[in-house]
Amino acid sequence: VIKVGSAVVAAPAVEGSDIFSRLAFEIKALKETGHEVAVVSSGAIALGVRKLGLKERPVAIPERQAVAAVGQGSLMACYEEAFSKSGSHVAQVLLTHDDLGSRKRFLNARNTLTTLLRVGIVPVINENDTVAVEEIKFGDNDALSALATNLIEADLLIILSDIDGLFDKDPKAFNDAKKLQFVEDVDAAGFERLTDSANALGTGGIRSKCEAARKAAHFGAATIIANGNCPGVLTAIFSGEDVGTLFF
């Protein structure tokens, strides 16, 4: 499962290639080596904000839902165009917490996703922001990506954001902050002490990403948090390079 954050989706194109094109061709390469890939993508609200010329995410839920409705079509159009150029197909899957809270709906979602994967189609999963309200929201797509990892029984969760991984201290405040290569014990890591600040377009900061890694670990999957704005990040990860932070 590859989770793509709003800070990556809404980032300017790098070296003449936007994130959707880079993802499409890197995921195609992964599929050609036998991997099955599902994408959990944020960005509907971020693209809606950009399309409507707003300065930041709306606060009120009805306004967020309306902006998400504007942006979701644009988000899937970007994925559809990019993956079509790479010779692949994508499918939109919108979920709410209720879909995974009900055993029957959980199994229905699993059957749909596993069928898509079996026939070589890349599911693009997002929370159904247009109907989700505070009581049924996942909270952020970091949490959704961990649940999706369990839903399809994935072996690995990759969270792509605008950060290079987990550091021993806040890299924005301390120049000597060092990136952690591994987190071996997610329950002893003390994620509760992390300061969780998100950017203007997203909802989840480093703490929510680490908590997602903890959930995924309990489901039996490893997690890598890495910088999705770096071209070739997926290729580097699967080549065994020291990219991001690996949570056992």
BAFI-3210 file (N, C-alpha, C; in Angstrom, 3 decimals, decimal comma, padded with zeros to 6 digits):
// residues 248
n [1|2|3|4|5|6|7|8|9|10|11|12|13|14|15|16|17|18|19|20|21|22|23|24|25|26|27|28|29|30|31|32|33|34|35|36|37|38|39|40|41|42|43|44|45|46|47|48|49|50|51|52|53|54|55|56|57|58|59|60|61|62|63|64|65|66|67|68|69|70|71|72|73|74|75|76|77|78|79|80|81|82|83|84|85|86|87|88|89|90|91|92|93|94|95|96|97|98|99|100|101|102|103|104|105|106|107|108|109|110|111|112|113|114|115|116|117|118|119|120|121|122|123|124|125|126|127|128|129|130|131|132|133|134|135|136|137|138|139|140|141|142|143|144|145|146|147|148|149|150|151|152|153|154|155|156|157|158|159|160|161|162|163|164|165|166|167|168|169|170|171|172|173|174|175|176|177|178|179|180|181|182|183|184|185|186|187|188|189|190|191|192|193|194|195|196|197|198|199|200|201|202|203|204|205|206|207|208|209|210|211|212|213|214|215|216|217|218|219|220|221|222|223|224|225|226|227|228|229|230|231|232|233|234|235|236|237|238|239|240|241|242|243|244|245|246|247|248]
n.u [000,849|000,643|000,733|-000,147|000,483|-001,206|000,633|002,388|000,855|-000,045|002,284|004,641|005,597|008,425|011,492|010,289|008,347|005,288|003,905|002,005|002,606|005,180|004,617|002,968|004,668|006,671|005,199|004,243|006,653|007,103|004,946|005,651|007,658|006,370|004,955|001,971|000,007|-001,649|-003,031|-003,337|-004,722|-004,462|-005,599|-007,919|-009,290|-007,169|-006,659|-009,140|-009,193|-007,137|-008,240|-010,458|-009,295|-008,770|-007,153|-006,508|-007,375|-010,876|-012,592|-015,087|-017,166|-019,234|-018,273|-015,750|-016,553|-017,821|-015,695|-014,091|-015,689|-015,451|-012,722|-012,209|-012,888|-011,014|-008,690|-008,862|-008,907|-006,327|-004,846|-005,931|-005,188|-002,358|-001,732|-002,845|-001,139|001,056|000,278|-001,407|-004,276|-006,541|-008,673|-011,284|-011,823|-013,837|-014,049|-015,637|-015,459|-017,469|-017,655|-015,584|-016,083|-018,251|-018,658|-019,703|-019,603|-016,892|-015,850|-016,986|-015,676|-013,057|-013,237|-013,752|-011,397|-009,360|-010,095|-009,706|-006,911|-006,131|-006,710|-004,954|-005,420|-004,912|-006,002|-007,219|-007,514|-009,509|-010,700|-014,195|-014,839|-016,977|-019,233|-018,442|-018,565|-017,702|-018,054|-017,628|-015,272|-012,017|-010,047|-007,555|-005,782|-003,561|-004,221|-006,221|-004,673|-003,281|-005,405|-006,246|-004,084|-004,442|-006,896|-006,410|-004,505|-001,756|001,854|003,562|003,571|003,887|004,445|004,224|005,365|006,148|008,432|011,582|011,601|011,485|012,870|015,398|014,976|013,139|013,616|013,169|013,631|016,084|019,318|021,056|019,589|018,987|018,155|016,272|017,080|015,877|012,977|012,567|010,848|007,669|005,921|007,385|008,410|007,537|005,794|003,869|005,046|005,715|005,494|002,766|002,315|000,630|000,670|-000,809|-002,554|-002,965|-003,924|-002,567|000,332|003,731|003,360|000,864|001,536|003,434|001,810|000,148|002,008|002,431|-000,092|-000,129|002,008|000,966|-000,893|000,727|002,399|005,207|006,381|007,307|008,302|008,732|010,156|008,053|008,388|010,767|012,174|012,025|011,749|010,317|011,539|014,087|013,571|012,752|015,056|016,595|017,911|019,055|016,518|014,221|012,469|012,357|009,903|009,724]
n.v [-001,179|002,138|005,220|008,443|011,668|014,874|016,968|016,009|015,454|018,026|019,340|021,304|020,417|018,284|018,407|018,513|016,552|015,522|014,431|012,436|011,262|010,298|008,481|006,693|005,460|004,403|002,649|000,960|-000,297|-001,679|-003,454|-004,984|-006,478|-008,239|-007,276|-006,404|-003,522|-001,057|002,196|004,729|007,735|011,053|014,428|015,351|017,479|019,293|019,747|020,731|023,080|024,462|024,637|026,226|028,527|029,100|030,050|028,319|025,156|024,734|025,138|024,399|021,499|021,053|022,799|021,705|019,268|020,094|021,276|019,036|017,538|019,010|018,713|015,909|014,762|015,991|014,953|012,168|012,310|013,138|010,893|008,961|009,899|009,882|007,167|005,902|006,702|005,264|002,783|001,466|000,749|002,449|002,437|004,019|004,035|004,788|005,221|005,050|005,235|003,622|001,686|-000,039|-000,709|-002,336|-005,796|-007,117|-005,114|-004,598|-007,013|-006,920|-004,676|-005,636|-007,806|-006,443|-004,911|-006,880|-008,233|-006,243|-005,961|-008,513|-008,583|-006,767|-004,045|-000,852|000,075|003,204|004,593|006,551|008,567|009,002|011,972|013,627|012,693|012,005|012,707|014,198|012,129|009,764|009,980|008,904|010,348|011,028|010,391|008,883|007,127|005,767|004,517|002,600|000,980|000,133|-001,407|-003,592|-004,369|-005,418|-007,205|-006,512|-006,551|-004,466|-001,029|002,063|005,332|008,300|011,510|015,007|014,867|013,481|011,255|009,776|011,662|012,053|014,301|017,400|018,355|020,848|022,584|021,937|021,880|019,762|017,479|014,028|011,589|008,710|005,429|002,974|001,794|-000,377|-001,375|-000,615|-000,179|000,657|003,030|005,582|007,459|009,194|011,432|013,007|016,021|016,998|018,487|019,637|020,572|023,384|022,222|019,588|016,995|015,332|015,026|014,150|012,564|011,279|009,726|007,993|006,711|005,403|003,655|002,129|000,899|-000,589|-002,304|-003,879|-005,173|-006,796|-005,815|-004,120|-000,675|002,146|005,444|008,075|010,592|011,783|013,663|013,326|012,349|009,033|007,680|005,348|003,387|003,518|002,666|-000,017|-000,974|-001,311|000,852|003,343|004,860|007,043|006,090|002,931|001,021|-001,712]
n.w [000,000|-000,946|000,389|-000,452|000,374|000,890|000,719|-001,117|-003,385|-004,028|-004,585|-006,545|-009,932|-010,391|-011,961|-014,481|-014,373|-013,060|-009,875|-010,286|-012,763|-012,193|-010,118|-011,525|-013,440|-011,808|-010,217|-012,200|-012,881|-010,485|-010,508|-012,699|-011,658|-010,090|-007,896|-006,126|-006,032|-004,161|-003,929|-001,538|-001,531|-000,581|-001,154|-002,456|-001,190|-001,115|-003,875|-004,557|-003,046|-004,359|-006,944|-006,526|-005,724|-003,058|000,038|002,098|003,728|004,256|007,416|008,487|008,367|006,301|004,309|003,807|002,766|000,423|-000,985|-001,258|-002,972|-005,288|-005,751|-005,877|-008,343|-010,015|-008,880|-009,435|-012,186|-012,733|-011,862|-013,589|-016,162|-015,981|-015,359|-017,540|-019,582|-018,847|-019,472|-017,727|-015,604|-013,402|-010,481|-008,758|-005,287|-002,716|000,740|003,974|007,570|008,546|006,584|007,121|009,686|009,776|009,494|007,217|005,235|005,303|004,283|001,748|000,685|000,783|-001,018|-003,416|-003,714|-003,764|-006,059|-008,019|-007,783|-008,564|-011,270|-012,217|-011,939|-010,494|-007,409|-006,286|-003,351|-001,222|001,480|001,737|001,546|000,959|002,207|004,732|008,173|011,349|013,192|011,791|010,440|009,392|010,457|009,396|006,316|006,870|008,924|007,518|005,567|007,046|007,842|005,347|004,668|006,323|005,325|002,735|003,359|003,127|002,770|003,144|003,986|002,533|003,287|001,756|002,031|002,629|004,048|005,148|006,724|010,026|012,626|015,216|016,645|016,251|012,992|011,932|013,930|015,006|013,837|013,989|013,912|013,398|010,993|011,637|010,831|011,321|013,124|015,531|017,535|017,712|019,774|021,900|021,170|021,831|020,494|021,334|022,359|020,260|018,370|016,539|013,723|010,896|007,382|005,570|003,779|004,425|006,866|008,575|010,575|011,520|013,783|013,384|011,216|012,298|014,142|012,382|011,321|013,582|013,866|011,464|011,942|013,988|012,493|011,102|009,132|007,694|007,711|005,761|006,021|003,871|001,638|-000,665|-002,615|-003,822|-006,796|-008,081|-005,676|-004,924|-006,464|-005,352|-002,732|-003,132|-004,123|-002,005|-000,881|001,497|002,372|003,778|006,834|008,261|009,736|011,744]
ca.u [000,000|001,404|-000,084|000,377|-000,068|-001,598|001,823|003,022|-000,086|-000,157|003,614|004,966|006,276|009,866|012,242|009,388|007,436|004,454|003,886|001,141|003,372|006,266|004,013|002,455|005,734|007,359|004,305|004,269|007,885|006,896|004,030|006,367|008,514|005,523|004,289|000,617|000,064|-002,825|-002,669|-004,251|-004,343|-005,067|-005,484|-009,175|-009,517|-006,060|-006,889|-010,336|-008,756|-006,386|-009,140|-011,366|-008,517|-008,783|-005,817|-006,279|-008,497|-011,991|-012,676|-016,405|-017,302|-019,937|-017,403|-014,731|-017,203|-018,051|-014,393|-013,671|-016,475|-014,835|-011,368|-012,079|-012,895|-009,714|-007,691|-008,931|-008,538|-004,861|-004,387|-006,365|-004,355|-000,974|-001,615|-003,148|000,088|002,003|-000,304|-002,098|-005,615|-006,812|-010,076|-011,559|-012,509|-014,071|-014,462|-015,844|-015,167|-018,560|-017,407|-014,651|-016,602|-019,218|-017,994|-020,204|-019,075|-015,444|-015,596|-017,327|-014,574|-011,897|-013,460|-013,588|-009,986|-008,556|-010,431|-008,994|-005,493|-005,930|-006,768|-003,909|-005,851|-004,421|-007,039|-006,865|-008,432|-009,560|-011,888|-015,307|-014,974|-018,231|-020,285|-017,890|-018,666|-016,717|-018,238|-017,230|-014,013|-010,844|-009,167|-006,660|-005,533|-002,530|-004,969|-006,891|-003,687|-003,018|-006,579|-006,229|-003,055|-005,117|-008,013|-005,951|-003,441|-000,503|003,092|004,316|002,916|004,818|003,794|004,983|005,007|007,183|009,494|012,513|011,450|011,394|014,142|015,543|014,422|012,491|014,628|012,899|014,102|017,456|020,135|021,786|018,650|019,410|017,090|016,347|016,986|014,945|012,261|012,388|009,735|006,733|005,206|008,300|009,043|007,117|005,259|002,998|005,816|005,971|004,644|002,125|001,833|000,448|000,712|-002,106|-003,404|-003,153|-004,427|-001,731|001,755|004,595|002,816|-000,184|002,208|004,018|000,707|-000,273|003,026|002,159|-001,260|000,263|002,861|000,074|-001,561|001,720|003,063|006,223|006,047|008,385|007,933|009,761|009,824|007,461|008,767|012,053|011,991|012,619|011,750|009,858|012,607|015,167|013,127|012,757|016,441|017,256|018,691|018,691|015,518|013,184|012,582|011,667|009,306|009,589]
ca.v [000,000|003,378|006,363|009,683|012,767|016,108|017,777|015,450|015,642|019,441|019,921|021,644|019,365|018,202|018,004|018,368|015,422|015,671|013,271|011,382|010,560|009,570|007,339|005,736|004,680|003,624|001,559|000,012|-001,083|-002,595|-004,503|-005,851|-007,381|-009,157|-006,665|-005,864|-002,195|-000,211|003,564|005,525|009,086|012,303|015,429|015,873|018,811|020,159|020,145|021,576|024,391|025,116|024,893|027,317|029,712|029,377|030,145|027,191|024,247|025,218|024,546|023,791|020,224|021,160|023,453|020,717|018,281|020,715|021,422|017,685|017,141|019,703|018,224|014,468|014,496|016,416|014,012|010,916|012,608|013,160|009,508|008,269|010,328|009,444|005,712|005,509|006,910|004,199|001,512|000,832|001,243|002,716|002,396|004,829|003,372|005,746|004,515|005,737|004,364|002,647|000,595|-000,986|-001,071|-003,415|-006,979|-007,387|-004,102|-004,835|-008,113|-006,448|-003,819|-006,509|-008,553|-005,516|-004,535|-008,035|-008,503|-005,243|-006,308|-009,766|-008,331|-005,821|-002,652|-000,211|000,809|004,482|004,650|007,817|008,683|009,655|013,239|014,328|012,237|011,758|013,759|013,997|010,865|008,598|010,241|008,148|011,302|011,432|009,256|008,023|006,052|004,995|003,671|001,440|000,108|-000,471|-002,446|-004,751|-004,745|-006,264|-008,059|-006,117|-006,819|-003,227|000,266|003,162|006,633|009,332|012,859|015,986|014,724|012,417|010,133|010,140|012,156|011,941|015,555|018,169|018,895|022,255|023,370|021,565|021,590|018,512|016,362|012,901|010,694|007,342|004,465|001,926|001,747|-001,818|-001,678|000,500|000,052|001,281|004,175|006,840|008,390|010,167|012,642|013,757|017,160|016,652|019,657|019,374|021,794|024,031|021,439|018,236|016,861|014,474|015,298|012,991|011,667|010,434|008,758|006,977|005,926|004,514|002,600|001,245|000,072|-001,533|-003,313|-004,794|-005,978|-007,687|-005,197|-003,094|000,638|003,085|006,843|008,637|011,847|011,519|014,700|012,943|011,443|007,712|007,236|003,959|002,563|003,486|001,837|-001,433|-001,361|-001,501|002,015|003,951|005,898|007,129|005,326|001,640|000,555|-003,168]
ca.w [000,000|-001,030|000,775|-001,014|001,147|000,206|000,465|-002,314|-004,495|-004,370|-004,789|-007,940|-010,689|-010,188|-013,152|-015,618|-014,208|-011,880|-008,987|-010,819|-013,794|-011,534|-009,438|-012,494|-014,058|-010,779|-009,834|-013,316|-012,729|-009,368|-010,954|-013,631|-010,878|-009,344|-006,740|-006,250|-005,414|-003,986|-003,552|-000,712|-001,939|-000,144|-002,205|-003,005|-000,634|-001,539|-005,263|-004,557|-002,546|-005,443|-008,068|-006,152|-005,400|-001,623|000,624|002,996|003,891|005,073|008,748|008,668|007,658|005,014|003,331|003,427|001,910|-000,884|-001,640|-001,625|-004,141|-006,422|-005,986|-006,085|-009,784|-010,547|-008,384|-010,200|-013,575|-012,764|-011,797|-014,800|-017,290|-015,791|-015,441|-018,919|-020,359|-018,499|-019,895|-016,602|-015,284|-011,995|-010,088|-007,572|-004,175|-001,637|001,946|005,249|008,715|008,635|005,642|007,723|010,999|009,562|008,948|005,867|004,317|005,282|003,354|000,405|000,246|000,539|-002,258|-004,544|-003,846|-004,168|-007,457|-008,814|-007,780|-009,296|-012,717|-012,579|-011,839|-009,272|-006,682|-005,675|-002,209|-000,486|002,327|001,054|002,279|000,680|003,127|006,065|009,178|012,406|013,900|011,006|009,753|009,828|011,136|008,315|005,438|007,441|009,588|006,471|004,879|007,909|007,757|004,010|004,723|006,907|004,455|001,628|003,901|002,480|003,509|003,336|003,830|002,263|003,466|001,063|002,467|002,284|005,041|004,779|007,637|011,436|013,151|016,664|017,157|015,196|012,077|011,651|015,070|015,361|012,653|014,167|013,950|012,576|010,565|012,138|009,744|011,724|014,401|015,680|018,433|017,580|021,027|022,854|020,507|022,444|019,503|022,006|022,667|019,031|018,045|015,269|012,993|009,476|006,582|005,376|002,898|004,939|008,232|009,401|010,692|011,734|014,800|012,805|010,351|013,178|014,692|011,301|011,275|014,726|013,511|010,423|012,577|014,700|011,466|010,526|007,988|007,930|007,150|005,456|005,822|003,003|000,964|-001,977|-003,578|-004,416|-007,931|-007,952|-004,276|-004,830|-007,030|-004,361|-001,613|-003,498|-004,428|-000,728|-000,489|002,781|002,075|004,790|008,082|008,209|010,992|011,681]
c.u [000,892|000,464|000,582|-000,299|-000,401|-000,393|002,583|002,144|-000,094|001,189|003,820|005,689|007,780|010,519|011,299|008,396|006,619|004,401|003,068|001,881|004,483|005,728|003,597|003,563|006,528|006,510|004,229|005,494|007,759|005,996|004,734|007,319|007,686|004,817|002,862|000,570|-001,317|-002,346|-003,753|-003,852|-005,159|-005,080|-006,776|-009,441|-008,433|-006,262|-008,136|-010,022|-008,039|-007,326|-010,050|-010,625|-008,540|-007,365|-005,488|-007,523|-009,625|-012,021|-013,993|-016,547|-018,072|-019,077|-016,305|-015,325|-017,421|-016,749|-013,871|-014,410|-015,912|-013,501|-011,256|-012,061|-011,562|-008,622|-007,695|-008,588|-007,028|-004,302|-004,723|-005,470|-002,940|-000,831|-001,958|-001,911|001,118|001,485|-001,032|-003,485|-005,730|-008,309|-010,253|-012,320|-012,614|-014,651|-014,778|-015,543|-016,234|-018,322|-016,484|-015,101|-017,614|-018,517|-018,414|-019,602|-017,557|-015,114|-015,935|-016,213|-013,342|-012,052|-013,260|-012,112|-009,135|-008,853|-009,708|-007,512|-005,226|-005,919|-005,824|-004,283|-005,392|-005,573|-006,470|-007,918|-008,370|-010,753|-012,968|-015,653|-016,319|-019,369|-019,774|-018,113|-017,789|-016,829|-017,701|-015,924|-012,905|-009,922|-008,159|-006,369|-004,345|-003,205|-005,658|-005,905|-003,340|-004,184|-006,649|-005,192|-003,631|-006,194|-007,569|-004,803|-002,110|000,688|003,819|003,432|004,014|004,039|004,688|004,466|006,096|008,308|010,336|012,396|011,262|012,782|014,178|015,099|013,864|013,531|014,397|013,439|015,570|018,236|020,852|020,859|019,086|018,217|017,325|016,159|015,933|014,191|011,891|011,174|008,764|006,010|006,078|008,892|008,624|006,619|004,394|003,724|006,044|004,992|004,083|001,556|001,759|000,555|-000,704|-003,074|-003,735|-003,640|-003,478|-000,274|002,512|004,018|001,755|000,421|002,836|002,936|000,156|000,705|002,825|000,978|-000,873|001,120|002,014|-000,701|-000,578|002,471|004,125|005,769|007,322|007,779|009,055|009,240|009,335|007,781|010,113|011,802|012,690|012,575|011,314|010,913|013,746|014,810|013,247|014,113|017,253|018,108|018,192|017,799|014,466|013,507|011,739|011,199|009,084|008,179]
c.v [001,240|004,531|007,644|010,854|013,992|016,969|017,280|015,702|017,087|020,111|020,275|020,487|019,445|017,686|017,683|017,229|015,598|014,363|012,124|010,570|009,729|008,326|006,261|004,859|003,878|002,445|000,512|-000,892|-002,084|-003,759|-005,487|-006,808|-008,236|-008,584|-006,258|-004,569|-001,567|001,151|004,133|006,969|010,165|013,235|015,983|017,290|019,772|020,647|021,012|022,988|025,160|025,518|026,083|028,588|030,085|029,381|028,962|026,316|024,908|024,496|023,795|022,541|020,354|021,823|022,500|019,686|018,836|020,859|020,064|017,201|017,781|019,042|016,752|014,100|014,853|015,433|012,735|011,141|012,617|011,737|008,765|008,617|009,774|007,935|005,204|005,642|005,824|002,823|000,766|001,439|001,462|002,630|003,201|004,002|004,374|005,012|005,478|004,737|003,287|001,449|-000,458|-001,410|-002,198|-004,598|-007,247|-006,393|-004,212|-005,910|-007,716|-005,575|-004,651|-007,266|-007,674|-005,221|-005,703|-008,422|-007,526|-005,587|-007,543|-009,542|-007,214|-004,361|-002,083|000,524|002,119|004,760|006,027|007,752|009,422|010,951|013,915|013,873|012,037|012,965|013,351|012,637|009,669|008,812|009,330|009,059|011,867|010,194|008,414|006,834|005,158|004,055|002,440|000,458|-000,582|-001,584|-003,736|-005,287|-005,690|-007,181|-007,793|-006,421|-005,537|-002,021|001,307|004,466|007,700|010,705|013,818|015,973|013,503|011,178|010,641|010,533|012,020|013,206|016,344|018,787|020,363|023,158|023,110|021,157|020,245|017,295|015,272|012,005|009,300|006,378|003,400|002,310|000,286|-002,188|-000,500|000,804|000,732|002,582|005,523|007,879|009,479|011,484|013,525|014,916|016,938|017,891|019,322|020,676|022,291|023,185|020,061|018,226|016,103|014,873|014,025|012,033|010,737|009,384|007,631|006,104|004,967|003,352|001,613|000,307|-000,996|-002,655|-004,346|-005,677|-006,935|-007,136|-004,201|-001,791|001,406|004,465|007,493|009,881|011,561|012,560|014,417|011,981|010,111|007,122|005,780|003,001|002,414|002,587|000,355|-001,911|-001,526|-000,331|002,569|005,155|005,880|006,373|004,067|001,249|-000,946|-003,569]
c.w [000,000|-000,718|000,294|-000,311|000,310|-000,155|-000,753|-003,533|-004,975|-004,634|-006,257|-008,613|-010,481|-011,465|-014,317|-015,507|-012,943|-011,109|-009,570|-011,893|-013,176|-010,836|-010,431|-013,053|-013,032|-010,319|-010,949|-013,208|-011,587|-009,770|-011,879|-012,911|-009,914|-008,137|-007,094|-005,442|-005,339|-003,508|-002,641|-000,932|-001,243|-001,351|-002,756|-002,499|-001,093|-002,969|-005,389|-004,086|-003,653|-006,587|-007,793|-005,749|-003,934|-001,075|001,533|003,059|004,677|006,414|008,922|007,805|006,344|003,931|002,869|002,475|000,506|-001,665|-002,083|-002,865|-005,403|-006,779|-006,325|-007,568|-010,425|-010,137|-009,211|-011,666|-013,739|-012,748|-013,088|-015,986|-017,176|-015,958|-016,836|-019,792|-020,069|-018,900|-018,800|-016,418|-013,781|-011,748|-008,807|-006,542|-003,036|-000,433|003,074|006,360|008,865|007,724|006,236|009,114|010,935|008,907|007,511|004,874|004,209|004,245|001,922|-000,158|-000,069|-000,777|-003,489|-004,785|-004,326|-005,617|-008,380|-008,915|-008,636|-010,809|-013,144|-012,549|-010,492|-008,588|-006,136|-004,606|-001,568|000,458|001,551|001,795|002,065|001,592|004,546|006,964|010,353|013,083|013,120|010,264|010,284|010,630|010,156|007,487|005,881|008,122|008,562|005,778|005,713|007,850|006,395|003,936|005,292|005,966|003,343|002,045|003,209|003,385|003,887|003,104|003,601|002,363|002,850|001,481|002,008|003,309|004,693|005,661|009,048|011,937|014,668|017,388|015,981|014,263|011,719|012,753|015,398|014,104|012,758|014,270|012,976|012,244|011,137|010,971|010,047|012,994|014,589|016,524|018,444|018,888|022,079|022,327|021,080|021,462|020,133|022,286|021,439|018,895|016,656|014,610|011,519|008,703|006,324|004,551|003,448|006,371|009,142|009,394|011,000|012,773|014,214|011,869|011,177|013,808|013,632|011,168|012,419|014,423|012,487|010,999|013,314|013,726|010,777|009,339|008,447|007,285|006,854|005,279|005,036|002,298|-000,454|-003,019|-004,225|-005,574|-007,693|-006,562|-004,155|-005,366|-006,031|-003,187|-001,953|-004,002|-003,151|-000,274|000,849|002,544|003,171|006,059|007,963|009,600|010,871|012,092]
res [v|i|k|v|g|s|a|v|v|a|a|p|a|v|e|g|s|d|i|f|s|r|l|a|f|e|i|k|a|l|k|e|t|g|h|e|v|a|v|v|s|s|g|a|i|a|l|g|v|r|k|l|g|l|k|e|r|p|v|a|i|p|e|r|q|a|v|a|a|v|g|q|g|s|l|m|a|c|y|e|e|a|f|s|k|s|g|s|h|v|a|q|v|l|l|t|h|d|d|l|g|s|r|k|r|f|l|n|a|r|n|t|l|t|t|l|l|r|v|g|i|v|p|v|i|n|e|n|d|t|v|a|v|e|e|i|k|f|g|d|n|d|a|l|s|a|l|a|t|n|l|i|e|a|d|l|l|i|i|l|s|d|i|d|g|l|f|d|k|d|p|k|a|f|n|d|a|k|k|l|q|f|v|e|d|v|d|a|a|g|f|e|r|l|t|d|s|a|n|a|l|g|t|g|g|i|r|s|k|c|e|a|a|r|k|a|a|h|f|g|a|a|t|i|i|a|n|g|n|c|p|g|v|l|t|a|i|f|s|g|e|d|v|g|t|l|f|f]
***
